[in-house]
Amino acid sequence: MNNPNNIALTNDDGIDAPGIQALYQAVDVAVAGSSIGIVAPNQHLSGCSHQINRGGAISVEQRAKQRYAIGGTPADCARVAHHLYPQLGWLLSGINDGGNLGADIYVSGTVAAAREATLLRIPAIAISHYKSRNASIDWDLASRRVVRVLKVLMESSLKPGQFWNVNLPSISASAPEPDIIFCPVCSQPLPTASNLDGGQFRYTGTYQDRPRDSGADVDVCFAGNISISQISLW
């Protein structure tokens, strides 16, 4: 039986990324009495989607108590976490350095870890932080905002086959605190503007100018709010 206070963290930016430490701090505040394990890739693997190891051993390096660096993908990390913590109550993936909105969920390693956990019947949340042009992320502020999100989502019920995808907006500390908005996933593609020159095909569109459905996650997050979408696998 799953213990809701047993929580594993992973990501696709690597175990040394600041986002996973910010997530750890958020969980430590939001979930009293929690036991938190970090099971994350030993290297940066952003955009690796749902790749998994199809043969051979996956290295598991214990760096500290309940802190493991994995020689595999985020989806592999979800599987390793399932092995290390057989009564795992939640798997949280993030905080990703960059948004995972709309079509991004199909290429994101951050989201893939949550999706793999869902397949393993572990409740899961993927958390990312959108960055507008030339912006940086205030990880302490992000952590505080994730505390708000976790207090809402970890009290909400998820049916088998469902997980949460969360995106924090790119707004300053001086702006009003963003609203938390539950919304659908945007159906529009990533920017497809492109050119072909000398046998080289390049995309020329920009992420910030991507098309968006009104009221869906891209629209909500780009407007300065926290978007939360429920993803259903079946």
N, C-alpha and C positions, 0 to 999 in steps of 0.2 A: 504494500500500500504506500502511495506517495505521501511524503511528509512536506507540507507546504512551506515549512521553515528551512528545508534543505534546498539551497539555490546554487546553481552553477552559472558562471559567467563565461562567455566566449566572445569572439569578434572576428573580423577579417583583416584588421589593421595590424595584428600581431600582439603578443603578450606584453610588449613594452610600450604600447601606444598609450597616450594619456587618456583616451576615451574609456578604456576598460577600468582604469583606476577611478575615474569620475563615476562610472557606473557602480563600482564597489562601494564608494562613499555614499552614493544615493541609497543603495540597498541597505547598508548598515544603519542608515537613519530611518528609512521607511518601514523596514520589517524588523520589529523588535525580536530579539532572541534568535535571529537567523544564523544558520551555519552556511558560510559562503565559500565556495570553491571556484578557483579560476582554472579553466581548461581551454587554453587558447593557442593558436598557431605560433610556432617559433619564428615566423617571418611574416612580412606584409603580403597579403593575398587578396587585396581588394579586387572585386570584379570577377572572382573565380566561380561564381554561381554555385551550383549544387554538385560540383565534382566530388567524387569520393575515391578512396583508395580501392583499387580493384585487384590487388594482389601484393604480397610482401608485407613485411612488418611496418608498423607506424611507431616511430620513436616517441617515448614518453619520458620527459626529463622533469623530475620533481625539483623545483628550484627553492621551494620553501613549503611550510605546512599548507596543504590545500592549494598549492599553486603549481600547475603543471604546464610546461611548454611542449606542444605537440608537433611532431613532424608530419602534419597533414593539414587538410583543408578545414574550414569552419564546419562543414557537414561531418567530416571525420571527428572533429572535436565534440560534436553533439553525441556521437556514438561512444567515444571514449568516456565522456562525462556520465553517460548512461551506465557504463560498466563500473566506473569508480564510485558512483553514488546510486546504487540500485533503488533507493527510495526517494529519488530526486523529485522535489515538488514543483520546481520551476527551472527552466533554462532561459536566461536573458542574454541577448546578443547585442553588443555595441559598447559604448556609444560610438557609432560610426562617424568618421571625419568626412562628412558630406552627406547629402540627402539620398534617401532611397524611396522615391515616390513613383507612383504610377508604373510605367514600364520598367523602371529600375529594379523592381522586385524580382524580375526574371534573371537578372545578371548579378545581383548582389550576393556576395558571400555572407554578409551579415544576416540577410533575410533567409538564406539557405540554411543556416544553422538552426534558426527557429522553425523552419519548415521540416527539417530532419527530426528535430525534437518532437514535433507534432506527430510525425509518422510513428515515432516511438511511444506515443501516448503520454508525452510529457508536456504540460502546459508551457507555453513559450511566448516571449515578447521580443521583437526586434526593434531596436532604438537607434535612430540616426539623427544627425544634426546637419541640416541644410546650411550652405555657405553662399551668401550673395557675392557678387564680384569683389575681389580684393579684400574680402573679409577674413578675419581669423575667429577662432572659437574661444570663448571664455569658458574653460572647462569647469571652474567652480560654479559659475552661474548655470551651466548646463546640468551639473549634478543636482543643484537645488530644484531646477525645473523637473528633472526626472523623479525626484522625491514626490512631487505633486502627482505625476502621472502614475507612479507605482501605487500610491495610496488609493487611487481610483481603480486601476486595472486589477490589482491583486485581490480586490474585494469583489470583482465581477466574475461571473461564471463563464467558462468556455466549454462549448460542446466538443466532443471528440472530433478531430479534423479541423479545428479552428485555432488560429493564433492571432496575436495583435501586432500590427506594424505601426510604429510611432515615428514621427518626424518633428524635431524641434526647429523653430524658425530662426532666421538670421536677423536678430534684432538686438539692440544694445541694452546694457543694464539700466540705462536711464529711461528707456521706453516703458510704458505700462506693461504689467505682466500679461503674457499672452493667454488667450482663452484656450481651453481644451475642447476640441471639436471632433466629434465622431463623424466620419464621412466615408464615402465610397472611394475606391481606387480609381484614379484617372485612367481613361481608356485610350488617351492619345499617345502616339509614338514619341520617342525621343526625337530631337531635331534631325531632319533628314536633308537639309540643304547641303549640297556637295558640289565638288568639281572633279573632273578627270583631266589630268595634264601630264603628258609624257609617260603614260602608262601607270600613273599614280592616282589612285582614288582617295580623296580626302573629304571628310565631313567639315563643313564650314559653319554650321549653325552653332548657337551657344545654348548651354543648359538653361540659363536664366530666361531665355526667350522661348522656351518650349511651349507648344500648344497645350491647352488645358481645358478640362470640362468644368463648367461652373459648379462650385460647391464640392468638388472632389479634392483629393489630398494635395495635389500640386497647387491648386488654387488656394486652398486653405493655408498651407504652409507659406507660400510665397506672399500671402497677405499679412503674415506676421503672427499666425496662430499655431498652436500645436495640433497637428493632425493625427488622428488615431483611426486606423482602418482595421476591420476584422476580416481576416483572410480565411476562406474556407477551402479546404482541400477535397472534401467530399460532403 
